Amino acid sequence: MADSSMSNQSKLTYFETEDILYILLAEGNEANSVEISPNITVGLDEAGDMLGVEILNASEFLRNTVLESVQGRILLDRKAA
């Protein structure tokens, strides 16, 4: 497990064996969770405020997200040329 601070409250935790990335946004008791897309779940407190985000298959998700972003940028640059 690796930790990295993002700000005063935010914290990244990566569980390498399980390939899960957890982004802690705020401290509090999780009262509910909502799957916002496949493999991405948001934890909510009683007021419905986000406490954290859990990403399953994190390495694949991040790789695909970066590739889509880079490929999209290349296509936009080609159209502009």
C-alpha positions in Angstrom: 0.0 0.0 0.0 1.4 3.4 -1.0 0.1 6.8 0.3 0.5 10.3 -1.2 -1.0 13.5 0.2 -2.8 15.8 -2.2 -3.9 18.6 0.2 -4.7 19.1 3.8 -7.5 16.5 3.8 -7.1 14.7 0.5 -5.1 11.5 0.4 -4.4 8.8 -2.2 -4.0 5.2 -1.1 -3.1 2.5 -3.6 -3.5 -1.1 -2.8 -1.1 -2.7 -5.3 -2.1 -6.4 -4.7 -5.8 -5.6 -5.3 -5.1 -2.8 -7.9 -7.5 -0.4 -6.0 -7.0 3.3 -5.8 -8.8 5.1 -3.0 -8.9 8.9 -2.9 -9.9 10.3 0.5 -11.5 13.7 0.0 -12.8 14.4 3.5 -12.9 12.7 6.9 -16.2 11.4 8.1 -18.4 8.4 8.6 -19.6 6.8 5.3 -23.3 6.4 5.3 -23.9 5.4 1.7 -22.0 4.7 -1.5 -22.9 5.1 -5.1 -21.4 3.4 -8.1 -21.0 6.2 -10.6 -19.6 4.0 -13.4 -18.3 0.4 -13.6 -15.4 0.0 -11.1 -15.8 3.5 -9.6 -17.7 4.0 -6.3 -18.2 7.3 -4.4 -18.5 7.2 -0.6 -21.0 9.7 0.9 -21.7 10.9 4.4 -25.2 11.3 5.9 -25.6 14.8 4.2 -24.7 13.3 0.8 -21.3 14.9 0.7 -18.5 13.0 -1.0 -15.9 11.5 1.4 -13.9 9.4 -1.1 -13.6 7.7 -4.4 -12.7 4.0 -4.9 -11.4 2.9 -8.3 -11.2 -0.8 -9.0 -8.7 -2.0 -11.6 -7.0 1.3 -11.1 -4.0 0.7 -13.3 -6.1 -0.2 -16.3 -8.5 2.8 -15.7 -5.6 5.3 -15.4 -3.8 3.9 -18.5 -7.0 4.0 -20.6 -7.9 7.5 -19.3 -4.4 8.9 -20.2 -4.4 7.1 -23.6 -7.9 8.6 -24.5 -6.7 12.0 -23.4 -3.5 11.8 -25.5 -5.2 10.3 -28.5 -8.0 13.0 -28.3 -5.4 15.7 -28.2 -3.5 14.3 -31.2 -6.8 14.1 -33.2 -7.7 17.7 -32.3 -4.2 18.9 -33.2 -4.4 17.1 -36.6 -7.8 18.7 -37.4 -6.5 22.1 -36.5 -3.5 21.7 -38.8 
